[in-house]
């Protein structure tokens, strides 16, 4: 079980793996490269550079895999937009580059697993895409043809083989992969340290300042001076506006259900519905008489469903309708994905920054694959090697595809600011049940108030410390989530997910549950961040 994580739910990976623990930074230091984030993006980048002989320091606010990598379903699979849409948006030549990057990422992970002898249940297997609509033949014809033009090994079939339900026409993608993500990260961290790398956890990066020669990363435990900095934090905290207009944060939901061993084939499965679902099989205990069927979907924008538990129920109903052998629900968890406006991730130099600051973001539900691609690309940048994938993933590229979605997302974000002139969700804190949170109007301010199981109230400013939206309660993860740019905060105000850097302001309440002006001078954000370590 992970010692630290960024939510209340527990994934199957957290429950079945232990990862190495590393101490916080103990003062200032100098290095060649500073990597921020100990998920698959950051650890892969750090590992690759350490093999090149670079001196690398990796820091993380929580710990190894404590962010979104511990909440993935760990599919390595084709682009979330699928090749027919990739080709339509970027052209055939770019679709070929994207296809080669995806296959290259899977090959790299496989080679690392073999070289470092990482026991993470890495498995090559086939993936299948089908459509639940009545246009299966036509839609799958187009995807099959586009994938073939991109150079992907695919096959058209009348249905997905071995399943208990008839999917209708499908496309089979050969040589995809899956693994246990936290076991993989644990092995990767140990290999990185063997190569001379340094890891410091419980160390939150708060700023990046510098020039072309050196960047200084400010943290809660000292400064790291480096010739290059890689921000691998799912969404970049160092970019206040630009990148956050190019991508949108979504919550995605996953359940793990028991199925008798041998009743579901070991494949990856995806559909094209709305909502869409994605499926894999996990044998967490190889000696057991059952497997865990891992099924995800039911996405929504971060901060725009206060009580999302019904989404787990929706997924369960979908599973039981198609997999009648499914037994008890063993796991329920959620994670966060960043959807880029045009469907391609943002991997490379950070726009409007010095050329020695790099970002890996915009995973689009393909975190394992995109983050590995990003690590390869950024490593080539730092080693001053050319890479054919640079332009297609360039974070500075203009949004020329998916403009309608881009405009819709920006309108949605702007609309959230209107909440400052509305009332609270409850009239009084007395209406807040134990274990629940709600927004309370307090004059010109809004408060985010949580009542714990002992009846104690914890009040915070409801103003997101990134760009000032009103945060919303998330009952599934017991967190305060920003509906604008996807920052998330704990009930104590601590940052769980960027782009916010500072915690929510603490607000003291009087005996009547009203704001106590005399006691509400918040402690300094730096002090409160240190208290969390």
VEXDREN-2710 file (C-alpha; in Angstrom, 1 decimal):
% VEXDREN-2710
k/r/px/py/pz
1/UNK/0.0/0.0/0.0
2/UNK/1.3/3.5/-0.9
3/UNK/2.2/5.6/2.1
4/UNK/0.9/8.8/0.3
5/UNK/-1.5/9.3/-2.5
6/UNK/-3.6/12.2/-3.9
7/UNK/-7.1/10.8/-3.2
8/UNK/-9.3/8.8/-0.9
9/UNK/-9.9/5.8/-3.2
10/UNK/-7.5/2.9/-3.5
11/UNK/-6.6/1.3/-6.9
12/UNK/-5.7/-2.4/-7.3
13/UNK/-2.1/-1.3/-7.9
14/UNK/-1.9/0.6/-4.6
15/UNK/-3.3/-2.5/-2.8
16/UNK/-0.9/-5.0/-4.4
17/UNK/2.5/-3.3/-4.5
18/UNK/5.0/-1.6/-2.3
19/UNK/7.3/1.0/-3.8
20/UNK/10.6/2.3/-2.4
21/UNK/10.5/5.3/0.0
22/UNK/12.9/8.2/-0.3
23/UNK/13.5/11.1/2.1
24/UNK/12.8/14.8/1.5
25/UNK/15.5/17.1/0.1
26/UNK/17.7/18.3/2.9
27/UNK/19.0/21.6/1.6
28/UNK/20.2/23.2/-1.6
29/UNK/22.1/21.2/-4.2
30/UNK/23.4/21.4/-7.8
31/UNK/22.8/18.9/-10.6
32/UNK/22.8/18.6/-14.4
33/UNK/19.0/17.9/-14.7
34/UNK/16.2/18.3/-12.2
35/UNK/13.1/16.2/-13.0
36/UNK/9.9/17.1/-11.1
37/UNK/7.4/14.3/-10.7
38/UNK/7.9/10.6/-9.8
39/UNK/5.3/9.1/-12.0
40/UNK/6.0/7.2/-15.3
41/UNK/6.9/10.4/-17.2
42/UNK/9.4/11.7/-14.6
43/UNK/11.0/8.4/-13.7
44/UNK/11.4/7.2/-17.3
45/UNK/13.0/10.5/-18.2
46/UNK/15.3/10.4/-15.2
47/UNK/16.2/6.8/-15.9
48/UNK/17.0/7.4/-19.6
49/UNK/19.2/10.4/-18.8
50/UNK/21.0/8.5/-16.0
51/UNK/21.9/5.8/-18.6
52/UNK/23.4/8.6/-20.7
53/UNK/25.7/9.5/-17.8
54/UNK/23.9/12.7/-16.8
55/UNK/23.7/13.7/-13.2
56/UNK/19.9/13.7/-12.4
57/UNK/17.9/14.7/-9.3
58/UNK/14.2/13.7/-9.2
59/UNK/11.8/15.3/-6.7
60/UNK/8.1/14.6/-6.0
61/UNK/5.6/16.3/-3.7
62/UNK/4.4/12.9/-2.3
63/UNK/6.2/9.8/-3.4
64/UNK/6.8/7.2/-6.2
65/UNK/3.6/6.7/-8.2
66/UNK/1.5/8.6/-5.7
67/UNK/-0.1/10.8/-8.4
68/UNK/-1.9/9.6/-11.5
69/UNK/0.3/6.7/-12.4
70/UNK/-1.0/4.9/-9.4
71/UNK/-4.5/5.5/-10.7
72/UNK/-4.1/4.4/-14.3
73/UNK/-5.4/1.2/-15.8
74/UNK/-2.0/0.8/-17.5
75/UNK/-3.0/0.0/-21.0
76/UNK/-0.4/0.6/-23.8
77/UNK/-2.7/1.1/-26.7
78/UNK/-3.4/3.2/-29.9
79/UNK/-4.2/6.9/-29.7
80/UNK/-7.3/7.8/-27.8
81/UNK/-8.5/9.7/-30.9
82/UNK/-8.0/6.6/-33.0
83/UNK/-6.2/6.6/-36.3
84/UNK/-9.1/7.7/-38.4
85/UNK/-9.4/10.9/-36.5
86/UNK/-5.6/11.4/-36.2
87/UNK/-5.3/11.1/-39.9
88/UNK/-8.2/13.5/-40.5
89/UNK/-6.6/16.1/-38.1
90/UNK/-2.9/15.8/-38.9
91/UNK/-2.6/14.0/-42.2
92/UNK/-1.2/10.6/-43.1
93/UNK/2.5/11.4/-42.6
94/UNK/1.8/12.7/-39.1
95/UNK/-0.3/9.7/-38.3
96/UNK/2.6/7.5/-39.3
97/UNK/4.9/9.4/-36.9
98/UNK/2.3/9.0/-34.1
99/UNK/2.1/5.3/-34.8
100/UNK/5.8/4.9/-34.7
101/UNK/6.0/6.8/-31.4
102/UNK/3.4/4.5/-29.8
103/UNK/5.1/1.3/-30.9
104/UNK/8.5/2.8/-29.9
105/UNK/7.2/3.5/-26.4
106/UNK/5.9/-0.1/-25.9
107/UNK/9.3/-1.4/-27.2
108/UNK/11.2/0.8/-24.7
109/UNK/9.1/-0.3/-21.7
110/UNK/9.6/-4.0/-22.7
111/UNK/13.4/-3.5/-23.1
112/UNK/13.6/-1.7/-19.7
113/UNK/11.7/-4.5/-18.0
114/UNK/14.0/-7.1/-19.5
115/UNK/17.3/-5.2/-18.9
116/UNK/16.5/-4.3/-15.3
117/UNK/14.6/-7.5/-14.6
118/UNK/11.5/-5.7/-13.3
119/UNK/8.8/-8.1/-12.1
120/UNK/5.7/-6.1/-13.1
121/UNK/3.6/-8.6/-15.1
122/UNK/4.5/-6.9/-18.4
123/UNK/2.5/-8.7/-21.1
124/UNK/2.2/-8.3/-24.8
125/UNK/-1.3/-8.9/-25.9
126/UNK/-3.9/-7.9/-28.6
127/UNK/-6.2/-4.9/-28.3
128/UNK/-9.7/-4.7/-29.8
129/UNK/-11.8/-1.7/-30.7
130/UNK/-15.5/-2.0/-31.4
131/UNK/-18.4/0.4/-31.7
132/UNK/-21.7/-0.2/-29.9
133/UNK/-23.6/1.8/-32.5
134/UNK/-25.4/0.4/-35.5
135/UNK/-22.7/1.6/-37.9
136/UNK/-20.1/-0.9/-36.9
137/UNK/-19.0/-2.0/-40.3
138/UNK/-18.7/1.5/-41.7
139/UNK/-16.9/2.9/-38.7
140/UNK/-14.5/0.0/-38.3
141/UNK/-13.8/0.0/-42.0
142/UNK/-12.5/3.6/-41.8
143/UNK/-10.4/3.0/-38.7
144/UNK/-8.9/-0.2/-40.2
145/UNK/-7.9/1.6/-43.4
146/UNK/-6.5/4.6/-41.5
147/UNK/-4.5/2.4/-39.2
148/UNK/-3.1/0.4/-42.1
149/UNK/-2.0/3.6/-43.8
150/UNK/-0.2/4.6/-40.6
151/UNK/1.7/1.4/-40.7
152/UNK/0.0/-0.3/-37.8
153/UNK/-0.5/-4.1/-37.7
154/UNK/-4.2/-4.5/-37.6
155/UNK/-6.9/-6.9/-38.7
156/UNK/-10.7/-6.6/-39.2
157/UNK/-12.9/-9.2/-37.5
158/UNK/-16.6/-9.8/-37.3
159/UNK/-16.5/-9.8/-33.5
160/UNK/-14.0/-9.8/-30.6
161/UNK/-13.2/-13.5/-30.0
162/UNK/-13.7/-15.2/-26.7
163/UNK/-16.1/-12.8/-25.1
164/UNK/-19.5/-13.6/-23.6
165/UNK/-21.2/-11.0/-25.7
166/UNK/-21.2/-10.2/-29.4
167/UNK/-19.4/-6.9/-30.0
168/UNK/-20.1/-6.8/-33.7
169/UNK/-17.3/-5.7/-36.1
170/UNK/-14.0/-4.8/-34.6
171/UNK/-10.4/-3.9/-35.3
172/UNK/-7.6/-6.0/-33.7
173/UNK/-4.3/-4.1/-32.9
174/UNK/-1.4/-6.6/-32.5
175/UNK/1.4/-6.4/-29.9
176/UNK/-0.1/-3.9/-27.5
177/UNK/0.8/-4.3/-23.8
178/UNK/-0.2/-3.9/-20.2
179/UNK/1.7/-4.1/-16.9
180/UNK/1.4/-3.5/-13.1
181/UNK/2.3/0.3/-13.1
182/UNK/3.5/0.6/-9.5
183/UNK/5.7/-2.5/-9.7
184/UNK/7.1/-1.1/-12.9
185/UNK/7.8/2.3/-11.2
186/UNK/9.3/0.7/-8.2
187/UNK/11.8/-1.2/-10.4
188/UNK/12.5/1.9/-12.5
189/UNK/13.2/3.9/-9.4
190/UNK/15.7/1.3/-8.1
191/UNK/17.4/1.1/-11.5
192/UNK/17.7/4.9/-11.7
193/UNK/19.3/5.0/-8.2
194/UNK/21.7/2.2/-9.2
195/UNK/22.7/4.5/-12.1
196/UNK/23.7/7.2/-9.7
197/UNK/20.4/9.1/-9.6
198/UNK/19.0/10.9/-6.6
199/UNK/15.3/10.8/-5.5
200/UNK/13.7/13.1/-2.9
201/UNK/10.1/12.6/-2.0
202/UNK/7.8/14.8/0.2
203/UNK/9.4/17.7/-1.6
204/UNK/7.0/20.0/-3.5
205/UNK/8.4/22.2/-6.3
206/UNK/7.0/25.7/-5.9
207/UNK/8.8/27.7/-8.6
208/UNK/11.2/27.6/-11.5
209/UNK/13.4/30.7/-12.2
210/UNK/16.5/31.1/-14.3
211/UNK/18.1/31.6/-17.7
212/UNK/19.5/29.6/-20.6
213/UNK/22.5/28.5/-18.4
214/UNK/20.9/27.5/-15.2
215/UNK/17.4/27.1/-13.7
216/UNK/16.7/27.2/-10.0
217/UNK/13.8/25.0/-8.7
218/UNK/12.4/26.3/-5.5
219/UNK/11.0/23.6/-3.2
220/UNK/9.5/23.2/0.2
221/UNK/12.9/21.9/1.4
222/UNK/15.6/23.9/-0.4
223/UNK/16.6/24.8/-3.9
224/UNK/17.8/22.7/-6.8
225/UNK/20.1/24.4/-9.4
226/UNK/20.1/22.6/-12.7
227/UNK/21.1/23.1/-16.3
228/UNK/17.8/21.7/-17.4
229/UNK/14.4/21.1/-15.7
230/UNK/11.7/18.6/-16.7
231/UNK/8.2/19.2/-15.4
232/UNK/6.5/15.8/-15.4
233/UNK/3.6/16.6/-13.0
234/UNK/0.6/15.5/-15.2
235/UNK/-0.2/19.2/-15.7
236/UNK/2.5/21.9/-15.5
237/UNK/2.5/24.1/-12.4
238/UNK/5.1/26.5/-13.8
239/UNK/2.9/27.6/-16.7
240/UNK/0.1/29.8/-15.2
241/UNK/-2.1/30.3/-18.3
242/UNK/-0.9/29.2/-21.7
243/UNK/-0.9/25.4/-21.5
244/UNK/-4.1/25.4/-19.4
245/UNK/-6.0/26.9/-22.3
246/UNK/-4.8/24.0/-24.5
247/UNK/-6.0/21.1/-22.4
248/UNK/-8.8/20.2/-20.0
249/UNK/-8.8/18.0/-16.9
250/UNK/-11.2/15.1/-16.7
251/UNK/-12.0/12.6/-13.9
252/UNK/-12.2/9.0/-15.1
253/UNK/-13.6/6.1/-13.0
254/UNK/-12.6/2.5/-12.6
255/UNK/-13.9/-0.7/-10.9
256/UNK/-12.2/-4.0/-10.4
257/UNK/-14.6/-7.0/-10.3
258/UNK/-13.8/-10.7/-9.5
259/UNK/-14.3/-13.1/-12.4
260/UNK/-13.5/-16.8/-12.4
261/UNK/-10.1/-17.5/-13.8
262/UNK/-10.2/-18.4/-17.5
263/UNK/-13.7/-16.9/-18.2
264/UNK/-12.4/-13.7/-19.8
265/UNK/-9.7/-13.7/-22.4
266/UNK/-6.4/-11.7/-21.7
267/UNK/-7.0/-8.8/-24.1
268/UNK/-7.4/-5.1/-24.1
269/UNK/-10.8/-3.9/-25.1
270/UNK/-12.2/-0.4/-25.9
271/UNK/-15.4/0.8/-27.4
272/UNK/-16.4/4.1/-29.1
273/UNK/-19.5/4.8/-27.1
274/UNK/-20.4/7.9/-25.2
275/UNK/-19.7/7.3/-22.5
276/UNK/-17.0/4.9/-23.6
277/UNK/-15.5/2.0/-21.7
278/UNK/-12.1/0.3/-21.5
279/UNK/-11.3/-3.2/-20.2
280/UNK/-8.4/-5.3/-19.2
281/UNK/-7.7/-8.3/-17.0
282/UNK/-5.4/-8.4/-14.0
283/UNK/-4.2/-11.4/-12.1
284/UNK/-3.1/-9.7/-8.9
285/UNK/-2.8/-13.1/-7.0
286/UNK/-1.6/-15.7/-9.5
287/UNK/-2.5/-18.5/-7.1
288/UNK/-6.1/-17.4/-6.7
289/UNK/-9.0/-19.0/-8.5
290/UNK/-10.1/-15.7/-9.9
291/UNK/-8.9/-12.7/-11.9
292/UNK/-9.8/-9.0/-11.5
293/UNK/-11.7/-7.5/-14.5
294/UNK/-10.6/-3.9/-14.6
295/UNK/-13.1/-1.6/-16.3
296/UNK/-13.0/2.2/-16.6
297/UNK/-15.0/5.0/-18.2
298/UNK/-17.8/7.4/-17.2
299/UNK/-15.5/10.5/-17.5
300/UNK/-16.5/14.1/-16.6
301/UNK/-14.8/17.4/-16.3
302/UNK/-12.9/17.8/-13.0
303/UNK/-15.0/19.6/-10.4
304/UNK/-18.3/19.2/-12.3
305/UNK/-19.9/16.4/-10.4
306/UNK/-20.1/16.8/-6.6
307/UNK/-21.3/13.2/-6.0
308/UNK/-19.8/11.0/-8.7
309/UNK/-20.3/7.7/-7.0
310/UNK/-23.1/6.9/-9.4
311/UNK/-20.5/6.6/-12.1
312/UNK/-19.1/3.5/-10.4
313/UNK/-22.6/2.1/-10.4
314/UNK/-23.0/2.9/-14.1
315/UNK/-19.8/1.0/-14.9
316/UNK/-20.9/-1.9/-12.8
317/UNK/-24.3/-2.1/-14.7
318/UNK/-22.4/-2.0/-18.0
319/UNK/-20.1/-4.9/-16.9
320/UNK/-22.9/-7.1/-15.5
321/UNK/-24.8/-6.8/-18.7
322/UNK/-21.9/-8.0/-20.8
323/UNK/-19.9/-10.2/-18.4
324/UNK/-22.5/-12.3/-16.5
325/UNK/-19.7/-14.2/-14.8
326/UNK/-18.7/-11.0/-12.9
327/UNK/-18.9/-11.4/-9.1
328/UNK/-18.1/-8.9/-6.4
329/UNK/-16.7/-5.4/-6.8
330/UNK/-13.3/-5.5/-5.1
331/UNK/-12.0/-2.0/-6.1
332/UNK/-13.3/1.4/-7.0
333/UNK/-11.1/4.3/-7.8
334/UNK/-10.7/7.4/-10.0
335/UNK/-8.0/9.3/-11.7
336/UNK/-7.3/12.4/-13.7
337/UNK/-6.5/12.7/-17.3
338/UNK/-5.6/15.9/-19.3
339/UNK/-7.3/16.1/-22.7
340/UNK/-5.4/18.2/-25.2
341/UNK/-7.5/20.3/-27.5
342/UNK/-6.4/18.6/-30.7
343/UNK/-5.8/15.1/-29.4
344/UNK/-2.0/14.9/-29.4
345/UNK/0.0/15.2/-26.2
346/UNK/2.3/18.2/-25.4
347/UNK/5.8/16.9/-25.1
348/UNK/8.9/19.1/-25.3
349/UNK/10.1/22.6/-24.6
350/UNK/7.7/24.7/-22.5
351/UNK/6.3/27.6/-24.6
352/UNK/7.3/31.2/-23.6
353/UNK/10.1/29.8/-21.4
354/UNK/13.8/29.3/-21.7
355/UNK/14.9/26.4/-23.9
356/UNK/16.1/24.4/-21.0
357/UNK/12.6/23.9/-19.4
358/UNK/10.6/21.0/-20.7
359/UNK/7.1/19.6/-20.0
360/UNK/5.3/16.3/-20.4
361/UNK/1.5/16.7/-20.3
362/UNK/-1.7/16.2/-22.3
363/UNK/-1.9/12.4/-21.8
364/UNK/-5.4/12.1/-23.3
365/UNK/-6.1/8.9/-21.4
366/UNK/-2.9/7.3/-22.8
367/UNK/-0.7/8.2/-19.9
368/UNK/1.5/5.1/-19.9
369/UNK/2.2/5.5/-23.6
370/UNK/2.3/9.3/-24.0
371/UNK/4.5/9.7/-20.9
372/UNK/7.0/7.2/-22.2
373/UNK/7.1/9.0/-25.6
374/UNK/7.6/12.2/-23.7
375/UNK/10.5/10.8/-21.8
376/UNK/12.1/9.6/-25.0
377/UNK/11.6/13.0/-26.7
378/UNK/12.7/15.2/-23.8
379/UNK/15.8/13.0/-23.3
380/UNK/16.7/13.5/-26.9
381/UNK/16.3/17.3/-26.5
382/UNK/18.6/17.4/-23.5
383/UNK/21.1/15.1/-25.2
384/UNK/20.9/17.5/-28.2
385/UNK/19.7/14.7/-30.5
386/UNK/17.1/15.2/-33.2
387/UNK/13.8/13.3/-32.9
388/UNK/11.3/12.9/-35.7
389/UNK/8.4/13.3/-33.3
390/UNK/9.3/16.8/-32.1
391/UNK/6.9/18.8/-34.3
392/UNK/3.8/16.6/-33.9
393/UNK/4.0/16.8/-30.0
394/UNK/5.4/20.4/-29.8
395/UNK/3.7/22.2/-26.8
396/UNK/4.0/25.5/-28.7
397/UNK/1.9/24.3/-31.7
398/UNK/-1.3/26.3/-32.4
399/UNK/-4.7/24.6/-32.1
400/UNK/-5.8/24.2/-35.7
401/UNK/-7.7/20.9/-35.2
402/UNK/-10.6/20.4/-32.8
403/UNK/-11.4/24.1/-32.7
404/UNK/-15.1/23.5/-31.9
405/UNK/-14.2/21.5/-28.8
406/UNK/-11.5/24.1/-27.9
407/UNK/-14.1/26.9/-28.0
408/UNK/-16.6/24.9/-26.1
409/UNK/-14.1/24.0/-23.3
410/UNK/-13.0/27.7/-22.9
411/UNK/-16.7/28.8/-22.7
412/UNK/-17.3/26.2/-20.0
413/UNK/-14.3/27.4/-18.1
414/UNK/-15.3/31.1/-18.3
415/UNK/-18.8/30.2/-17.1
416/UNK/-17.5/28.8/-13.9
417/UNK/-16.4/32.3/-12.7
418/UNK/-20.1/33.2/-12.5
419/UNK/-20.3/31.2/-9.3
420/UNK/-18.9/34.1/-7.4
421/UNK/-22.2/35.9/-7.6
422/UNK/-24.4/33.0/-6.7
423/UNK/-25.4/31.7/-3.2
424/UNK/-23.9/28.9/-1.3
425/UNK/-24.9/25.3/-1.5
426/UNK/-26.2/25.4/2.0
427/UNK/-27.4/28.2/4.2
428/UNK/-25.5/27.2/7.3
429/UNK/-22.6/24.8/8.2
430/UNK/-25.1/23.0/10.4
431/UNK/-26.6/21.5/7.3
432/UNK/-23.3/19.7/6.4
433/UNK/-23.4/16.0/7.3
434/UNK/-20.4/14.2/8.8
435/UNK/-17.9/13.2/6.1
436/UNK/-19.3/15.7/3.7
437/UNK/-18.3/19.1/2.3
438/UNK/-20.3/22.1/0.9
439/UNK/-19.8/25.7/-0.3
440/UNK/-21.1/28.3/2.1
441/UNK/-21.6/32.0/1.3
442/UNK/-19.9/34.3/3.8
443/UNK/-20.6/37.9/2.7
444/UNK/-18.5/38.6/-0.5
445/UNK/-16.5/35.4/0.1
446/UNK/-17.3/31.7/-0.3
447/UNK/-16.0/29.1/2.1
448/UNK/-15.3/25.4/1.4
449/UNK/-16.4/23.7/4.6
450/UNK/-15.8/20.0/5.5
451/UNK/-17.2/18.2/8.5
452/UNK/-15.2/15.1/9.6
453/UNK/-16.7/12.0/11.2
454/UNK/-16.1/13.4/14.7
455/UNK/-18.2/16.4/13.8
456/UNK/-15.3/18.9/13.6
457/UNK/-15.5/21.6/10.9
458/UNK/-12.6/22.5/8.6
459/UNK/-13.2/25.7/6.7
460/UNK/-11.1/27.0/3.8
461/UNK/-11.3/29.7/1.2
462/UNK/-13.2/28.4/-1.8
463/UNK/-11.0/30.4/-4.1
464/UNK/-8.6/28.2/-6.1
465/UNK/-5.1/29.5/-5.7
466/UNK/-4.4/29.0/-9.4
467/UNK/-6.7/31.4/-11.2
468/UNK/-9.5/32.0/-8.7
469/UNK/-12.4/29.7/-9.6
470/UNK/-14.7/28.5/-6.9
471/UNK/-13.7/24.9/-5.9
472/UNK/-16.3/22.1/-5.7
473/UNK/-16.7/19.2/-3.3
474/UNK/-15.8/15.7/-4.7
475/UNK/-17.4/13.2/-2.3
476/UNK/-15.8/10.1/-4.0
477/UNK/-12.2/11.4/-3.3
478/UNK/-13.0/13.7/-0.4
479/UNK/-11.3/16.6/-2.1
480/UNK/-12.0/20.1/-3.3
481/UNK/-11.7/20.2/-7.1
482/UNK/-11.4/23.2/-9.3
483/UNK/-13.9/23.1/-12.3
484/UNK/-11.7/25.5/-14.3
485/UNK/-8.2/24.1/-14.7
486/UNK/-8.4/20.9/-12.7
487/UNK/-6.4/21.7/-9.5
488/UNK/-7.4/19.6/-6.5
489/UNK/-7.0/20.1/-2.8
490/UNK/-7.4/18.0/0.3
491/UNK/-9.8/18.8/3.1
492/UNK/-6.9/20.4/4.9
493/UNK/-6.3/22.7/1.9
494/UNK/-3.1/20.9/0.7
495/UNK/-2.5/20.7/-3.1
496/UNK/-3.3/17.2/-4.4
497/UNK/-3.0/18.1/-8.2
498/UNK/-1.8/21.1/-10.0
499/UNK/-1.6/23.5/-11.7
500/UNK/-2.1/25.2/-8.3
501/UNK/1.0/25.4/-6.2
502/UNK/-0.3/27.0/-2.9
503/UNK/-2.8/25.5/-0.6
504/UNK/-6.2/26.9/0.0
505/UNK/-6.4/29.5/2.8
506/UNK/-7.5/28.3/6.2
507/UNK/-10.5/30.1/7.7
508/UNK/-11.2/30.0/11.4
509/UNK/-14.9/29.6/12.4
510/UNK/-16.6/30.8/15.6
511/UNK/-18.8/28.7/17.8
512/UNK/-21.8/29.5/15.5
513/UNK/-20.0/28.2/12.4
514/UNK/-19.4/31.7/11.1
515/UNK/-16.1/33.1/9.9
516/UNK/-14.1/34.4/12.9
517/UNK/-12.4/37.5/11.5
518/UNK/-10.0/37.8/14.4
519/UNK/-8.7/34.3/14.0
520/UNK/-8.8/33.9/10.3
521/UNK/-5.3/35.3/9.4
522/UNK/-4.1/32.3/7.6
523/UNK/-0.7/30.8/8.3
524/UNK/1.8/31.3/5.6
525/UNK/1.3/28.9/2.7
526/UNK/5.0/27.8/2.9
527/UNK/4.5/26.8/6.6
528/UNK/1.4/24.9/5.8
529/UNK/3.1/23.0/3.0
530/UNK/5.9/22.0/5.3
531/UNK/3.3/20.8/7.9
532/UNK/2.1/18.3/5.4
533/UNK/5.4/16.5/5.0
END
